[in-house]
Amino acid sequence: MVKIWSIGMLAVAFSFIALSGVSAEDEAKKKGKGRFGKGDPEAVFKKMDANGDGKVTKDEYQTATAKFLEKIQDAGKAAKIRDGMGKRFDAAVGSGDGLSLDQFRKMRAEGFRKKKKDAN
């Protein structure tokens, strides 16, 4: 009897653990949650594209990144990050009139690879 009760309680506990993990993961994906640049690329892009035209202009990009940079306490570090982000934006756009979703995905991927390389 005790053995059956123990197995039943384990099953209930695993169910709660599994359900709580899935809902937190789903919630994070839905909101594009996390630091700037993390989360669902399309959700992050849509947040930056203030006028919804499918392109992120330099002004839209600077507005979106300013919200991220406000959270950085060290002004020197924030300025260095802002400059780097601006250069990455300019390089990704080239001579175009704004950043497309595909360009944004490539820019993020290159930034993540650089971060990983710098960490090693």
C-alpha positions as CSV (number, residue, x, y, z in Angstrom):
1,M,0.0,0.0,0.0
2,V,2.8,2.4,0.9
3,K,4.6,1.5,-2.3
4,I,1.6,2.3,-4.4
5,W,1.1,5.6,-2.6
6,S,4.8,6.5,-3.1
7,I,4.6,5.8,-6.8
8,G,1.4,7.8,-7.2
9,M,3.0,10.8,-5.4
10,L,6.1,10.6,-7.6
11,A,3.9,10.6,-10.7
12,V,2.0,13.7,-9.5
13,A,5.3,15.5,-8.6
14,F,6.8,14.7,-12.1
15,S,3.6,16.0,-13.7
16,F,3.8,19.3,-11.8
17,I,7.5,19.7,-12.7
18,A,6.9,18.9,-16.4
19,L,3.9,21.3,-16.7
20,S,5.7,24.2,-14.9
21,G,8.8,23.8,-17.2
22,V,6.7,23.9,-20.3
23,S,4.6,26.9,-19.3
24,A,7.7,29.0,-18.4
25,E,9.3,28.1,-21.7
26,D,6.2,28.9,-23.7
27,E,5.7,32.2,-21.9
28,A,9.3,33.3,-22.6
29,K,8.9,32.4,-26.3
30,K,5.6,34.2,-26.5
31,K,6.9,37.4,-25.1
32,G,10.3,37.4,-26.8
33,K,11.5,37.7,-23.3
34,G,15.1,38.3,-22.2
35,R,17.9,40.7,-22.8
36,F,17.8,42.7,-26.1
37,G,18.6,40.4,-29.0
38,K,17.5,37.2,-27.2
39,G,14.2,35.5,-27.6
40,D,12.3,35.0,-30.8
41,P,14.0,37.1,-33.5
42,E,10.6,37.9,-35.2
43,A,9.1,39.1,-31.9
44,V,12.1,41.3,-31.2
45,F,12.1,42.7,-34.7
46,K,8.4,43.5,-34.5
47,K,9.0,45.4,-31.3
48,M,11.7,47.5,-33.0
49,D,9.7,48.1,-36.2
50,A,7.6,50.9,-34.7
51,N,5.7,51.8,-37.9
52,G,5.2,48.1,-38.9
53,D,6.6,48.6,-42.4
54,G,8.8,45.5,-42.3
55,K,12.0,47.5,-42.0
56,V,13.8,48.8,-39.0
57,T,15.2,52.3,-39.6
58,K,18.3,53.7,-37.8
59,D,15.9,55.8,-35.6
60,E,13.8,52.8,-34.7
61,Y,16.9,50.8,-33.9
62,Q,18.4,53.5,-31.7
63,T,15.1,53.9,-29.9
64,A,14.9,50.2,-29.2
65,T,18.5,49.9,-28.2
66,A,18.3,53.0,-25.9
67,K,15.7,51.1,-23.8
68,F,18.2,48.3,-23.4
69,L,21.2,50.6,-22.8
70,E,19.4,52.5,-20.0
71,K,19.7,49.3,-17.8
72,I,23.5,49.4,-18.0
73,Q,24.9,51.2,-14.9
74,D,28.4,51.9,-16.3
75,A,28.1,54.9,-18.7
76,G,31.4,54.0,-20.4
77,K,30.3,50.5,-21.0
78,A,26.9,51.6,-22.3
79,A,28.6,54.0,-24.8
80,K,30.9,51.3,-26.0
81,I,28.0,48.9,-26.5
82,R,25.9,51.6,-28.3
83,D,28.8,52.3,-30.7
84,G,29.3,48.6,-31.4
85,M,25.6,48.1,-32.0
86,G,25.5,51.2,-34.3
87,K,28.4,49.8,-36.4
88,R,26.7,46.4,-36.6
89,F,23.5,48.0,-37.8
90,D,25.3,50.1,-40.4
91,A,27.2,47.1,-41.7
92,A,24.0,45.0,-41.9
93,V,22.0,47.6,-43.7
94,G,24.7,48.7,-46.1
95,S,23.3,51.2,-48.5
96,G,19.7,50.1,-47.9
97,D,16.9,52.1,-46.3
98,G,16.4,49.9,-43.3
99,L,17.0,46.6,-41.7
100,S,14.9,43.6,-42.9
101,L,14.0,40.6,-40.7
102,D,16.6,38.5,-42.6
103,Q,19.3,41.1,-42.1
104,F,18.4,41.3,-38.4
105,R,18.7,37.5,-38.0
106,K,22.1,37.5,-39.7
107,M,23.3,40.5,-37.6
108,R,22.2,38.7,-34.4
109,A,23.9,35.5,-35.4
110,E,27.1,37.3,-36.1
111,G,26.9,39.1,-32.8
112,F,26.4,35.9,-30.9
113,R,29.3,34.2,-32.7
114,K,31.5,37.2,-31.8
115,K,30.5,37.1,-28.2
116,K,31.2,33.4,-28.0
117,K,34.6,33.9,-29.7
118,D,35.5,36.7,-27.3
119,A,34.5,34.6,-24.3
120,N,37.0,31.8,-25.4
